Amino acid sequence: MENLVKKLEEQISFLQNEISQMSDELYSQQKEVLVLKKQILNIEKRIDELERSDDEGMVMIDKKPPHY
């Protein structure tokens, strides 16, 4: 019986460690997702600004530079 209790304690300890590692990784991924969402919003905002600044209706990428 004592052996069984020791084995269960080891398993619990192992699982607690695994849960802690998973929690740390999840936290890290959540921070990364927030950064990526902010970057996407900034890119979308920049695209909207570029499209609105074009007075001829063409996307700026399709226009030739002024020196042509």
PyMOL Python script that loads the backbone (N, CA, C, O; Angstrom):
from pymol import cmd

cmd.read_pdbstr("""\
ATOM      1  N   MET A   1       0.822  -1.205   0.000  1.00  0.00           N
ATOM      2  CA  MET A   1       0.000   0.000   0.000  1.00  0.00           C
ATOM      3  C   MET A   1       0.861   1.263   0.000  1.00  0.00           C
ATOM      4  O   MET A   1       0.557   2.245  -0.677  1.00  0.00           O
ATOM      5  N   GLU A   2       1.927   1.210   0.766  1.00  0.00           N
ATOM      6  CA  GLU A   2       2.827   2.351   0.851  1.00  0.00           C
ATOM      7  C   GLU A   2       3.471   2.642  -0.503  1.00  0.00           C
ATOM      8  O   GLU A   2       3.664   3.799  -0.875  1.00  0.00           O
ATOM      9  N   ASN A   3       3.796   1.590  -1.226  1.00  0.00           N
ATOM     10  CA  ASN A   3       4.379   1.713  -2.552  1.00  0.00           C
ATOM     11  C   ASN A   3       3.398   2.369  -3.521  1.00  0.00           C
ATOM     12  O   ASN A   3       3.785   3.196  -4.346  1.00  0.00           O
ATOM     13  N   LEU A   4       2.150   1.998  -3.414  1.00  0.00           N
ATOM     14  CA  LEU A   4       1.114   2.564  -4.276  1.00  0.00           C
ATOM     15  C   LEU A   4       0.942   4.059  -4.008  1.00  0.00           C
ATOM     16  O   LEU A   4       0.802   4.845  -4.944  1.00  0.00           O
ATOM     17  N   VAL A   5       0.953   4.445  -2.751  1.00  0.00           N
ATOM     18  CA  VAL A   5       0.820   5.859  -2.381  1.00  0.00           C
ATOM     19  C   VAL A   5       2.005   6.652  -2.927  1.00  0.00           C
ATOM     20  O   VAL A   5       1.829   7.745  -3.467  1.00  0.00           O
ATOM     21  N   LYS A   6       3.193   6.108  -2.789  1.00  0.00           N
ATOM     22  CA  LYS A   6       4.386   6.782  -3.314  1.00  0.00           C
ATOM     23  C   LYS A   6       4.296   6.957  -4.829  1.00  0.00           C
ATOM     24  O   LYS A   6       4.622   8.021  -5.356  1.00  0.00           O
ATOM     25  N   LYS A   7       3.856   5.920  -5.520  1.00  0.00           N
ATOM     26  CA  LYS A   7       3.717   5.985  -6.984  1.00  0.00           C
ATOM     27  C   LYS A   7       2.676   7.040  -7.378  1.00  0.00           C
ATOM     28  O   LYS A   7       2.889   7.795  -8.326  1.00  0.00           O
ATOM     29  N   LEU A   8       1.572   7.092  -6.665  1.00  0.00           N
ATOM     30  CA  LEU A   8       0.544   8.093  -6.953  1.00  0.00           C
ATOM     31  C   LEU A   8       1.051   9.507  -6.681  1.00  0.00           C
ATOM     32  O   LEU A   8       0.738  10.435  -7.427  1.00  0.00           O
ATOM     33  N   GLU A   9       1.816   9.666  -5.637  1.00  0.00           N
ATOM     34  CA  GLU A   9       2.391  10.985  -5.341  1.00  0.00           C
ATOM     35  C   GLU A   9       3.340  11.427  -6.443  1.00  0.00           C
ATOM     36  O   GLU A   9       3.356  12.599  -6.821  1.00  0.00           O
ATOM     37  N   GLU A  10       4.132  10.494  -6.961  1.00  0.00           N
ATOM     38  CA  GLU A  10       5.040  10.815  -8.067  1.00  0.00           C
ATOM     39  C   GLU A  10       4.264  11.220  -9.314  1.00  0.00           C
ATOM     40  O   GLU A  10       4.632  12.169 -10.005  1.00  0.00           O
ATOM     41  N   GLN A  11       3.199  10.499  -9.590  1.00  0.00           N
ATOM     42  CA  GLN A  11       2.381  10.829 -10.757  1.00  0.00           C
ATOM     43  C   GLN A  11       1.731  12.202 -10.599  1.00  0.00           C
ATOM     44  O   GLN A  11       1.670  12.977 -11.553  1.00  0.00           O
ATOM     45  N   ILE A  12       1.252  12.497  -9.407  1.00  0.00           N
ATOM     46  CA  ILE A  12       0.638  13.804  -9.153  1.00  0.00           C
ATOM     47  C   ILE A  12       1.664  14.914  -9.328  1.00  0.00           C
ATOM     48  O   ILE A  12       1.386  15.954  -9.926  1.00  0.00           O
ATOM     49  N   SER A  13       2.837  14.674  -8.803  1.00  0.00           N
ATOM     50  CA  SER A  13       3.905  15.666  -8.939  1.00  0.00           C
ATOM     51  C   SER A  13       4.250  15.899 -10.411  1.00  0.00           C
ATOM     52  O   SER A  13       4.404  17.039 -10.849  1.00  0.00           O
ATOM     53  N   PHE A  14       4.367  14.825 -11.152  1.00  0.00           N
ATOM     54  CA  PHE A  14       4.661  14.922 -12.587  1.00  0.00           C
ATOM     55  C   PHE A  14       3.565  15.704 -13.311  1.00  0.00           C
ATOM     56  O   PHE A  14       3.855  16.582 -14.124  1.00  0.00           O
ATOM     57  N   LEU A  15       2.317  15.384 -13.014  1.00  0.00           N
ATOM     58  CA  LEU A  15       1.194  16.049 -13.680  1.00  0.00           C
ATOM     59  C   LEU A  15       1.121  17.530 -13.308  1.00  0.00           C
ATOM     60  O   LEU A  15       0.794  18.368 -14.148  1.00  0.00           O
ATOM     61  N   GLN A  16       1.423  17.849 -12.059  1.00  0.00           N
ATOM     62  CA  GLN A  16       1.431  19.253 -11.654  1.00  0.00           C
ATOM     63  C   GLN A  16       2.503  20.028 -12.415  1.00  0.00           C
ATOM     64  O   GLN A  16       2.291  21.169 -12.825  1.00  0.00           O
ATOM     65  N   ASN A  17       3.648  19.392 -12.593  1.00  0.00           N
ATOM     66  CA  ASN A  17       4.722  20.027 -13.355  1.00  0.00           C
ATOM     67  C   ASN A  17       4.308  20.233 -14.813  1.00  0.00           C
ATOM     68  O   ASN A  17       4.554  21.294 -15.386  1.00  0.00           O
ATOM     69  N   GLU A  18       3.687  19.232 -15.403  1.00  0.00           N
ATOM     70  CA  GLU A  18       3.217  19.338 -16.787  1.00  0.00           C
ATOM     71  C   GLU A  18       2.180  20.458 -16.940  1.00  0.00           C
ATOM     72  O   GLU A  18       2.228  21.232 -17.896  1.00  0.00           O
ATOM     73  N   ILE A  19       1.268  20.532 -16.012  1.00  0.00           N
ATOM     74  CA  ILE A  19       0.236  21.568 -16.053  1.00  0.00           C
ATOM     75  C   ILE A  19       0.866  22.950 -15.942  1.00  0.00           C
ATOM     76  O   ILE A  19       0.459  23.884 -16.633  1.00  0.00           O
ATOM     77  N   SER A  20       1.845  23.072 -15.083  1.00  0.00           N
ATOM     78  CA  SER A  20       2.535  24.352 -14.929  1.00  0.00           C
ATOM     79  C   SER A  20       3.239  24.756 -16.228  1.00  0.00           C
ATOM     80  O   SER A  20       3.162  25.911 -16.647  1.00  0.00           O
ATOM     81  N   GLN A  21       3.916  23.814 -16.852  1.00  0.00           N
ATOM     82  CA  GLN A  21       4.592  24.102 -18.122  1.00  0.00           C
ATOM     83  C   GLN A  21       3.595  24.479 -19.211  1.00  0.00           C
ATOM     84  O   GLN A  21       3.838  25.403 -19.987  1.00  0.00           O
ATOM     85  N   MET A  22       2.485  23.772 -19.266  1.00  0.00           N
ATOM     86  CA  MET A  22       1.460  24.078 -20.265  1.00  0.00           C
ATOM     87  C   MET A  22       0.857  25.462 -20.020  1.00  0.00           C
ATOM     88  O   MET A  22       0.581  26.202 -20.963  1.00  0.00           O
ATOM     89  N   SER A  23       0.661  25.796 -18.772  1.00  0.00           N
ATOM     90  CA  SER A  23       0.120  27.100 -18.429  1.00  0.00           C
ATOM     91  C   SER A  23       1.077  28.214 -18.860  1.00  0.00           C
ATOM     92  O   SER A  23       0.648  29.229 -19.410  1.00  0.00           O
ATOM     93  N   ASP A  24       2.366  28.020 -18.609  1.00  0.00           N
ATOM     94  CA  ASP A  24       3.364  29.007 -19.025  1.00  0.00           C
ATOM     95  C   ASP A  24       3.378  29.171 -20.538  1.00  0.00           C
ATOM     96  O   ASP A  24       3.458  30.288 -21.049  1.00  0.00           O
ATOM     97  N   GLU A  25       3.301  28.062 -21.245  1.00  0.00           N
ATOM     98  CA  GLU A  25       3.300  28.110 -22.708  1.00  0.00           C
ATOM     99  C   GLU A  25       2.037  28.798 -23.232  1.00  0.00           C
ATOM    100  O   GLU A  25       2.102  29.592 -24.170  1.00  0.00           O
ATOM    101  N   LEU A  26       0.923  28.498 -22.639  1.00  0.00           N
ATOM    102  CA  LEU A  26      -0.328  29.126 -23.045  1.00  0.00           C
ATOM    103  C   LEU A  26      -0.266  30.633 -22.831  1.00  0.00           C
ATOM    104  O   LEU A  26      -0.705  31.403 -23.685  1.00  0.00           O
ATOM    105  N   TYR A  27       0.273  31.050 -21.702  1.00  0.00           N
ATOM    106  CA  TYR A  27       0.415  32.482 -21.423  1.00  0.00           C
ATOM    107  C   TYR A  27       1.299  33.143 -22.473  1.00  0.00           C
ATOM    108  O   TYR A  27       0.984  34.226 -22.967  1.00  0.00           O
ATOM    109  N   SER A  28       2.391  32.498 -22.806  1.00  0.00           N
ATOM    110  CA  SER A  28       3.297  33.029 -23.827  1.00  0.00           C
ATOM    111  C   SER A  28       2.597  33.139 -25.184  1.00  0.00           C
ATOM    112  O   SER A  28       2.761  34.132 -25.893  1.00  0.00           O
ATOM    113  N   GLN A  29       1.829  32.131 -25.537  1.00  0.00           N
ATOM    114  CA  GLN A  29       1.112  32.157 -26.812  1.00  0.00           C
ATOM    115  C   GLN A  29       0.030  33.230 -26.829  1.00  0.00           C
ATOM    116  O   GLN A  29      -0.199  33.863 -27.860  1.00  0.00           O
ATOM    117  N   GLN A  30      -0.633  33.438 -25.700  1.00  0.00           N
ATOM    118  CA  GLN A  30      -1.656  34.487 -25.633  1.00  0.00           C
ATOM    119  C   GLN A  30      -1.032  35.860 -25.844  1.00  0.00           C
ATOM    120  O   GLN A  30      -1.604  36.703 -26.534  1.00  0.00           O
ATOM    121  N   LYS A  31       0.142  36.089 -25.251  1.00  0.00           N
ATOM    122  CA  LYS A  31       0.827  37.363 -25.459  1.00  0.00           C
ATOM    123  C   LYS A  31       1.196  37.540 -26.925  1.00  0.00           C
ATOM    124  O   LYS A  31       1.041  38.628 -27.480  1.00  0.00           O
ATOM    125  N   GLU A  32       1.679  36.482 -27.548  1.00  0.00           N
ATOM    126  CA  GLU A  32       2.064  36.545 -28.956  1.00  0.00           C
ATOM    127  C   GLU A  32       0.849  36.807 -29.843  1.00  0.00           C
ATOM    128  O   GLU A  32       0.935  37.584 -30.794  1.00  0.00           O
ATOM    129  N   VAL A  33      -0.268  36.174 -29.544  1.00  0.00           N
ATOM    130  CA  VAL A  33      -1.493  36.388 -30.319  1.00  0.00           C
ATOM    131  C   VAL A  33      -1.934  37.844 -30.212  1.00  0.00           C
ATOM    132  O   VAL A  33      -2.349  38.434 -31.210  1.00  0.00           O
ATOM    133  N   LEU A  34      -1.850  38.430 -29.028  1.00  0.00           N
ATOM    134  CA  LEU A  34      -2.229  39.838 -28.864  1.00  0.00           C
ATOM    135  C   LEU A  34      -1.335  40.752 -29.694  1.00  0.00           C
ATOM    136  O   LEU A  34      -1.818  41.698 -30.315  1.00  0.00           O
ATOM    137  N   VAL A  35      -0.040  40.474 -29.705  1.00  0.00           N
ATOM    138  CA  VAL A  35       0.888  41.277 -30.505  1.00  0.00           C
ATOM    139  C   VAL A  35       0.547  41.141 -31.984  1.00  0.00           C
ATOM    140  O   VAL A  35       0.519  42.133 -32.712  1.00  0.00           O
ATOM    141  N   LEU A  36       0.291  39.924 -32.424  1.00  0.00           N
ATOM    142  CA  LEU A  36      -0.040  39.702 -33.840  1.00  0.00           C
ATOM    143  C   LEU A  36      -1.353  40.374 -34.230  1.00  0.00           C
ATOM    144  O   LEU A  36      -1.473  40.908 -35.333  1.00  0.00           O
ATOM    145  N   LYS A  37      -2.338  40.350 -33.332  1.00  0.00           N
ATOM    146  CA  LYS A  37      -3.604  41.032 -33.607  1.00  0.00           C
ATOM    147  C   LYS A  37      -3.386  42.532 -33.763  1.00  0.00           C
ATOM    148  O   LYS A  37      -3.962  43.157 -34.654  1.00  0.00           O
ATOM    149  N   LYS A  38      -2.560  43.108 -32.904  1.00  0.00           N
ATOM    150  CA  LYS A  38      -2.263  44.541 -33.012  1.00  0.00           C
ATOM    151  C   LYS A  38      -1.570  44.845 -34.329  1.00  0.00           C
ATOM    152  O   LYS A  38      -1.866  45.853 -34.971  1.00  0.00           O
ATOM    153  N   GLN A  39      -0.644  43.973 -34.737  1.00  0.00           N
ATOM    154  CA  GLN A  39       0.047  44.188 -36.002  1.00  0.00           C
ATOM    155  C   GLN A  39      -0.923  44.107 -37.177  1.00  0.00           C
ATOM    156  O   GLN A  39      -0.828  44.902 -38.113  1.00  0.00           O
ATOM    157  N   ILE A  40      -1.838  43.172 -37.139  1.00  0.00           N
ATOM    158  CA  ILE A  40      -2.827  43.039 -38.214  1.00  0.00           C
ATOM    159  C   ILE A  40      -3.701  44.292 -38.274  1.00  0.00           C
ATOM    160  O   ILE A  40      -3.972  44.812 -39.356  1.00  0.00           O
ATOM    161  N   LEU A  41      -4.142  44.777 -37.106  1.00  0.00           N
ATOM    162  CA  LEU A  41      -4.963  45.984 -37.086  1.00  0.00           C
ATOM    163  C   LEU A  41      -4.201  47.177 -37.650  1.00  0.00           C
ATOM    164  O   LEU A  41      -4.767  47.990 -38.381  1.00  0.00           O
ATOM    165  N   ASN A  42      -2.915  47.286 -37.312  1.00  0.00           N
ATOM    166  CA  ASN A  42      -2.100  48.382 -37.848  1.00  0.00           C
ATOM    167  C   ASN A  42      -1.936  48.268 -39.358  1.00  0.00           C
ATOM    168  O   ASN A  42      -1.984  49.274 -40.067  1.00  0.00           O
ATOM    169  N   ILE A  43      -1.743  47.062 -39.848  1.00  0.00           N
ATOM    170  CA  ILE A  43      -1.607  46.858 -41.292  1.00  0.00           C
ATOM    171  C   ILE A  43      -2.916  47.188 -41.997  1.00  0.00           C
ATOM    172  O   ILE A  43      -2.913  47.848 -43.036  1.00  0.00           O
ATOM    173  N   GLU A  44      -4.037  46.733 -41.438  1.00  0.00           N
ATOM    174  CA  GLU A  44      -5.333  47.042 -42.043  1.00  0.00           C
ATOM    175  C   GLU A  44      -5.578  48.546 -42.054  1.00  0.00           C
ATOM    176  O   GLU A  44      -6.086  49.087 -43.036  1.00  0.00           O
ATOM    177  N   LYS A  45      -5.221  49.219 -40.971  1.00  0.00           N
ATOM    178  CA  LYS A  45      -5.388  50.669 -40.904  1.00  0.00           C
ATOM    179  C   LYS A  45      -4.531  51.362 -41.962  1.00  0.00           C
ATOM    180  O   LYS A  45      -4.984  52.296 -42.624  1.00  0.00           O
ATOM    181  N   ARG A  46      -3.297  50.900 -42.113  1.00  0.00           N
ATOM    182  CA  ARG A  46      -2.395  51.488 -43.105  1.00  0.00           C
ATOM    183  C   ARG A  46      -2.929  51.258 -44.521  1.00  0.00           C
ATOM    184  O   ARG A  46      -2.867  52.162 -45.355  1.00  0.00           O
ATOM    185  N   ILE A  47      -3.445  50.081 -44.800  1.00  0.00           N
ATOM    186  CA  ILE A  47      -4.017  49.789 -46.122  1.00  0.00           C
ATOM    187  C   ILE A  47      -5.200  50.706 -46.392  1.00  0.00           C
ATOM    188  O   ILE A  47      -5.330  51.254 -47.486  1.00  0.00           O
ATOM    189  N   ASP A  48      -6.067  50.874 -45.391  1.00  0.00           N
ATOM    190  CA  ASP A  48      -7.212  51.776 -45.555  1.00  0.00           C
ATOM    191  C   ASP A  48      -6.752  53.202 -45.833  1.00  0.00           C
ATOM    192  O   ASP A  48      -7.326  53.888 -46.679  1.00  0.00           O
ATOM    193  N   GLU A  49      -5.723  53.647 -45.127  1.00  0.00           N
ATOM    194  CA  GLU A  49      -5.206  55.002 -45.347  1.00  0.00           C
ATOM    195  C   GLU A  49      -4.651  55.149 -46.756  1.00  0.00           C
ATOM    196  O   GLU A  49      -4.878  56.167 -47.411  1.00  0.00           O
ATOM    197  N   LEU A  50      -3.927  54.142 -47.223  1.00  0.00           N
ATOM    198  CA  LEU A  50      -3.374  54.203 -48.572  1.00  0.00           C
ATOM    199  C   LEU A  50      -4.478  54.216 -49.625  1.00  0.00           C
ATOM    200  O   LEU A  50      -4.398  54.954 -50.607  1.00  0.00           O
ATOM    201  N   GLU A  51      -5.494  53.408 -49.418  1.00  0.00           N
ATOM    202  CA  GLU A  51      -6.584  53.366 -50.387  1.00  0.00           C
ATOM    203  C   GLU A  51      -7.364  54.681 -50.386  1.00  0.00           C
ATOM    204  O   GLU A  51      -7.793  55.133 -51.448  1.00  0.00           O
ATOM    205  N   ARG A  52      -7.555  55.300 -49.229  1.00  0.00           N
ATOM    206  CA  ARG A  52      -8.279  56.572 -49.164  1.00  0.00           C
ATOM    207  C   ARG A  52      -7.465  57.721 -49.717  1.00  0.00           C
ATOM    208  O   ARG A  52      -8.026  58.686 -50.237  1.00  0.00           O
ATOM    209  N   SER A  53      -6.144  57.632 -49.611  1.00  0.00           N
ATOM    210  CA  SER A  53      -5.306  58.731 -50.095  1.00  0.00           C
ATOM    211  C   SER A  53      -5.204  58.752 -51.614  1.00  0.00           C
ATOM    212  O   SER A  53      -4.759  59.743 -52.194  1.00  0.00           O
ATOM    213  N   ASP A  54      -5.604  57.688 -52.247  1.00  0.00           N
ATOM    214  CA  ASP A  54      -5.563  57.605 -53.702  1.00  0.00           C
ATOM    215  C   ASP A  54      -6.808  58.293 -54.281  1.00  0.00           C
ATOM    216  O   ASP A  54      -7.927  57.812 -54.105  1.00  0.00           O
ATOM    217  N   ASP A  55      -6.604  59.415 -54.968  1.00  0.00           N
ATOM    218  CA  ASP A  55      -7.748  60.178 -55.469  1.00  0.00           C
ATOM    219  C   ASP A  55      -8.271  59.678 -56.809  1.00  0.00           C
ATOM    220  O   ASP A  55      -9.328  60.134 -57.244  1.00  0.00           O
ATOM    221  N   GLU A  56      -7.587  58.772 -57.475  1.00  0.00           N
ATOM    222  CA  GLU A  56      -8.045  58.270 -58.761  1.00  0.00           C
ATOM    223  C   GLU A  56      -8.742  56.915 -58.656  1.00  0.00           C
ATOM    224  O   GLU A  56      -9.205  56.379 -59.663  1.00  0.00           O
ATOM    225  N   GLY A  57      -8.820  56.370 -57.469  1.00  0.00           N
ATOM    226  CA  GLY A  57      -9.497  55.094 -57.294  1.00  0.00           C
ATOM    227  C   GLY A  57      -8.607  53.881 -57.497  1.00  0.00           C
ATOM    228  O   GLY A  57      -9.042  52.757 -57.246  1.00  0.00           O
ATOM    229  N   MET A  58      -7.375  54.074 -57.944  1.00  0.00           N
ATOM    230  CA  MET A  58      -6.453  52.950 -58.094  1.00  0.00           C
ATOM    231  C   MET A  58      -5.692  52.757 -56.790  1.00  0.00           C
ATOM    232  O   MET A  58      -5.438  53.711 -56.055  1.00  0.00           O
ATOM    233  N   VAL A  59      -5.345  51.551 -56.525  1.00  0.00           N
ATOM    234  CA  VAL A  59      -4.522  51.272 -55.364  1.00  0.00           C
ATOM    235  C   VAL A  59      -3.122  51.811 -55.646  1.00  0.00           C
ATOM    236  O   VAL A  59      -2.633  51.719 -56.772  1.00  0.00           O
ATOM    237  N   MET A  60      -2.483  52.371 -54.628  1.00  0.00           N
ATOM    238  CA  MET A  60      -1.171  53.001 -54.800  1.00  0.00           C
ATOM    239  C   MET A  60      -0.147  52.035 -55.414  1.00  0.00           C
ATOM    240  O   MET A  60       0.760  52.473 -56.122  1.00  0.00           O
ATOM    241  N   ILE A  61      -0.277  50.764 -55.158  1.00  0.00           N
ATOM    242  CA  ILE A  61       0.679  49.795 -55.683  1.00  0.00           C
ATOM    243  C   ILE A  61       0.616  49.760 -57.207  1.00  0.00           C
ATOM    244  O   ILE A  61       1.634  49.525 -57.859  1.00  0.00           O
ATOM    245  N   ASP A  62      -0.560  49.989 -57.783  1.00  0.00           N
ATOM    246  CA  ASP A  62      -0.730  49.930 -59.229  1.00  0.00           C
ATOM    247  C   ASP A  62      -0.261  51.196 -59.933  1.00  0.00           C
ATOM    248  O   ASP A  62      -0.105  51.197 -61.154  1.00  0.00           O
ATOM    249  N   LYS A  63      -0.038  52.256 -59.198  1.00  0.00           N
ATOM    250  CA  LYS A  63       0.383  53.525 -59.810  1.00  0.00           C
ATOM    251  C   LYS A  63       1.874  53.514 -60.089  1.00  0.00           C
ATOM    252  O   LYS A  63       2.657  52.892 -59.371  1.00  0.00           O
ATOM    253  N   LYS A  64       2.248  54.218 -61.151  1.00  0.00           N
ATOM    254  CA  LYS A  64       3.654  54.409 -61.425  1.00  0.00           C
ATOM    255  C   LYS A  64       4.158  55.569 -60.566  1.00  0.00           C
ATOM    256  O   LYS A  64       3.407  56.506 -60.294  1.00  0.00           O
ATOM    257  N   PRO A  65       5.395  55.518 -60.146  1.00  0.00           N
ATOM    258  CA  PRO A  65       5.949  56.629 -59.361  1.00  0.00           C
ATOM    259  C   PRO A  65       5.946  57.913 -60.178  1.00  0.00           C
ATOM    260  O   PRO A  65       5.928  57.855 -61.407  1.00  0.00           O
ATOM    261  N   PRO A  66       5.962  59.070 -59.523  1.00  0.00           N
ATOM    262  CA  PRO A  66       5.860  60.355 -60.229  1.00  0.00           C
ATOM    263  C   PRO A  66       6.983  60.633 -61.215  1.00  0.00           C
ATOM    264  O   PRO A  66       6.796  61.451 -62.115  1.00  0.00           O
ATOM    265  N   HIS A  67       8.134  59.998 -61.092  1.00  0.00           N
ATOM    266  CA  HIS A  67       9.245  60.295 -61.994  1.00  0.00           C
ATOM    267  C   HIS A  67       9.134  59.567 -63.340  1.00  0.00           C
ATOM    268  O   HIS A  67      10.027  59.717 -64.173  1.00  0.00           O
ATOM    269  N   TYR A  68       8.087  58.792 -63.582  1.00  0.00           N
ATOM    270  CA  TYR A  68       7.920  58.140 -64.874  1.00  0.00           C
ATOM    271  C   TYR A  68       7.196  59.012 -65.828  1.00  0.00           C
ATOM    272  O   TYR A  68       6.966  58.620 -66.972  1.00  0.00           O
TER     273      TYR A  68
END
""", "prot")
cmd.dss("prot")
cmd.show_as("cartoon", "prot")
cmd.util.cbc("prot")
cmd.orient("prot")
